[in-house]
Amino acid sequence: MNALGQLIAKRIALQGPITIADYMADALGHPKHGYYMTRDVFGADGDFITAPDISQMFGELIGLWCVEVWEGMGRPAAFNLVELGPGRGTLMADALRAAKVVPEFRAAAILHFIETSPKLRQAQRDALSQDDIGWRDVSWHDGFNQVPDGPCLVIANEFLDALPAHQFQRTADGWRERMVGVSEDGESLCVALAPGPTPALALLPIEVMASNLGAVAEIQPTAIALTRTIAARIGETGGAALLIDYGYDGGQGDTLQAVRKHGFHDVLQSPGEADLTVHVDFAALRRAIGAAARILGPVGQGDFLGSLGVAVRAQMLMKSATKAQAKEIEAAHSRLVDPAEMGALFKVLGVAPHGAPRLPGFE
Ligand SMILES: C[S@@+](CC[C@H](N)C(=O)[O-])C[C@H]1O[C@@H](n2cnc3c(N)ncnc32)[C@H](O)[C@@H]1O
């Protein structure tokens, strides 16, 4: 067991098996050994590649999306531009560069990043201070509720999948939570079912309760609470949100996965050394928004980017590119939108106030 595995095993020895949600929170966010706290995990040399790393087009189109929505809001003189989990800051850097076409937008934007990793906060600062972005003023927060009052444009790309998930399994005795314990020989972590009901069972929606014997259900209470808070905020003070992630419009059973060096990894083997995520249940997010705000989508990332004009943007970039670069742009375009790649599994959920103009990208 690595250092974090041993700490988790100690915790289990003291308090008994922990939930998968607690395990995820430790593996990703432990202040010393947590996955996002210590390493640069992005890009070809890291563990995985996200859409902003695939192509500048992704952040640029989201930047122009923000400008259009801001115009639809009546061009407020000040608003909060919020990104949750900005990673290396690439998406926002590309967005702010593209938004230079409307200087009044940039002048009105007050930038807030929700980020817990000190290492990534530094990377985000560096990304924004590049010469062609020229942005210095940003506030970092540990949570969305620290963002000051006022209308908000909120962006979250591959953020919700990293929030802790509980897992439950239907047994002959009813639903039981999957817990992380220590194997009999004390050498490794293992998953076992709780012998009786646990508090988180109360979160299972009624329609899931009737699933077949052996069925597995996942719930992300933090993601649900956060979505509810964002929707309430947008419903009350205006703005919009884009929640982009891989997932399904309805639960799909066990989707917990660990990724390291672009391949799948054992979920329990080396906590803090592999990315740990679940596929987001967009139906649960829609339920969380409820009547607090208008819900748009989810639509596939391919349709969303297509409707924002990604094909035209790719053509424009190719015009001034070498042959090799043009090939790369074409490949990046198809990776982002092809349903067999990121175009369908990745989905975009929009949130807007009731009565606001329809958000671009959801036509
Ligand atoms: C998969 S990365 C997303 C990267 C980025 N949005 C992109 O598109 O490249 C997840 C990001 O969320 C941050 N993060 C994870 N859990 C968090 C939490 N509970 N609170 C705040 N930030 C968190 C990570 O440090 C990282 O910046």
PDBQT file of the ligand as one rigid body, heavy atoms in Angstrom, charges set to zero:
ROOT
HETATM    1  C1  LIG A 401     -10.580  16.752 -14.354  1.00  0.00    +0.000 C 
HETATM    2  S1  LIG A 401     -10.052  18.252 -13.756  1.00  0.00    +0.000 S 
HETATM    3  C2  LIG A 401     -10.946  19.355 -14.836  1.00  0.00    +0.000 C 
HETATM    4  C3  LIG A 401     -10.046  20.149 -15.643  1.00  0.00    +0.000 C 
HETATM    5  C4  LIG A 401     -10.549  21.293 -16.461  1.00  0.00    +0.000 C 
HETATM    6  N1  LIG A 401     -11.894  21.737 -16.180  1.00  0.00    +0.000 N 
HETATM    7  C5  LIG A 401     -10.407  20.982 -17.930  1.00  0.00    +0.000 C 
HETATM    8  O1  LIG A 401     -11.403  21.031 -18.623  1.00  0.00    +0.000 OA
HETATM    9  O2  LIG A 401      -9.292  20.698 -18.358  1.00  0.00    +0.000 OA
HETATM   10  C6  LIG A 401     -10.853  18.531 -12.221  1.00  0.00    +0.000 C 
HETATM   11  C7  LIG A 401     -10.553  19.879 -11.601  1.00  0.00    +0.000 C 
HETATM   12  O3  LIG A 401     -11.375  20.069 -10.446  1.00  0.00    +0.000 OA
HETATM   13  C8  LIG A 401     -10.559  20.356  -9.310  1.00  0.00    +0.000 C 
HETATM   14  N2  LIG A 401     -11.272  19.770  -8.167  1.00  0.00    +0.000 N 
HETATM   15  C9  LIG A 401     -11.513  18.459  -7.954  1.00  0.00    +0.000 A 
HETATM   16  N3  LIG A 401     -12.288  18.300  -6.855  1.00  0.00    +0.000 NA
HETATM   17  C10 LIG A 401     -12.543  19.547  -6.384  1.00  0.00    +0.000 A 
HETATM   18  C11 LIG A 401     -13.301  20.049  -5.304  1.00  0.00    +0.000 A 
HETATM   19  N4  LIG A 401     -13.952  19.234  -4.480  1.00  0.00    +0.000 N 
HETATM   20  N5  LIG A 401     -13.372  21.378  -5.128  1.00  0.00    +0.000 NA
HETATM   21  C12 LIG A 401     -12.731  22.221  -5.982  1.00  0.00    +0.000 A 
HETATM   22  N6  LIG A 401     -11.983  21.805  -7.028  1.00  0.00    +0.000 NA
HETATM   23  C13 LIG A 401     -11.888  20.479  -7.224  1.00  0.00    +0.000 A 
HETATM   24  C14 LIG A 401      -9.247  19.729  -9.618  1.00  0.00    +0.000 C 
HETATM   25  O4  LIG A 401      -8.186  20.210  -8.844  1.00  0.00    +0.000 OA
HETATM   26  C15 LIG A 401      -9.130  20.063 -11.107  1.00  0.00    +0.000 C 
HETATM   27  O5  LIG A 401      -8.759  21.398 -11.305  1.00  0.00    +0.000 OA
ENDROOT
TORSDOF 0
